[in-house]
Each structure stands twice: as C-alpha cells, then as structure tokens.
Amino acid sequence: MLSLLVGIILFPFRAIVFLVAWFAYWMETGADWVVGIWRKGEYVRTGSCKRCGKCCMCLALILPKGVSRHSWLVKLVSLWHRLAMNFYFIGEEEGWLVYRCRYYHESKNGKDGGCSIYPFRHRLCRFFPRRTLYGHPSVHPDCGYKFVKRDVLLRIKKAKDQGELLFDKVLDDKLGERS
C-alpha cells in the first residue's frame, strides 16, 4: 500500500522528467544528425536489441571526478536517479555509479519479462549503446549490438554487391559439405 502511494506521489515528477528528457532526446538526435553531415564516427553500430536485460540489470553511469570526490554529491545524484528514473542504487565503483533499473523484470518461464515502460523508456535507454565519434564503444558480450569499423563495413557491402565470396559464406559452405 505504501509503495502504491509513493508511486502515485512520484508520478507527476516522473512525467515531467520524461517530457523534459523526451525533448532533450529529440534535440540530441537532431544535433547528431547535423554533426553527422560533416563527421562520421569511426565505428558503426550493427545488430539489434535482444531484450536480454543485461544493460538494465547492471547499469553503470560515470561521474565527473569533481562530483565523485564529495560523498554528499554522490548521494544527491543517486537520489535523483532513484526518484526520477526509478533506478536501484547498487554501489559505487571507481567513479562509476552502478544501478539496476526497477522497470525491468526478468521473464518467468519465457513470458512477461522485459521493460514495463518500453515505449516511454528513458533517454539513456533510447540511446544505448551510444555511438561515438572516436573510439570503440563497449557493450556486453551477449548484447545484440556490435560495433564494426566503418571502412570494414563498406568493404563487406562492396564485396556483397560485386558477388564476391565472403568468409562467412565460405565457412557455411564448408561446414555444409562436412554434414
């Protein structure tokens, strides 16, 4: 009963946070598009979300060094994430705040699992995994997303367009011959 009351009280606050974040999401998407006209990232994101929940169950956000030096600021930031985003604070590790999202529920018998607010998920979740202009973004090994160098992806596309044999195709053919 108490958790229902707290949820009702926090709903308007979370709705406002969602609307501000939604606006920021579209502004950031537009900015990425404008920057993308002149600059292309070194890596291209491929694949899609498998909805495994690994990124939801262990979510790490980096803190600026000036914030991480003060325990009261760390507590304030973690309080903000708890109230605004419904994240459960797990702990702090080398300047990272580690959370678990309370909106994600593990499936039972392969049913009814996943994000309970997926259409309204946070900006952080919408951008995950984030492409960067420089460097290789990291993802969990089981994640459906992969990052491939842009020039490698262009070579693969060119080889496919020209009908050249690719390593995966040759490997599949050789494995098929052994069966």
PyMOL commands that set and color helices and strands:
alter all, ss='L'
color gray80, all
select helices_A, chain A and resi 2-38+54-57+65-68+71-85+118-120+123-127+150-161+167-178
alter helices_A, ss='H'
color red, helices_A
select strands_A, chain A and resi 43-47+59-62+87-93+96-101+104-105+114-115+145-149
alter strands_A, ss='S'
color yellow, strands_A
deselect
rebuild
show_as cartoon
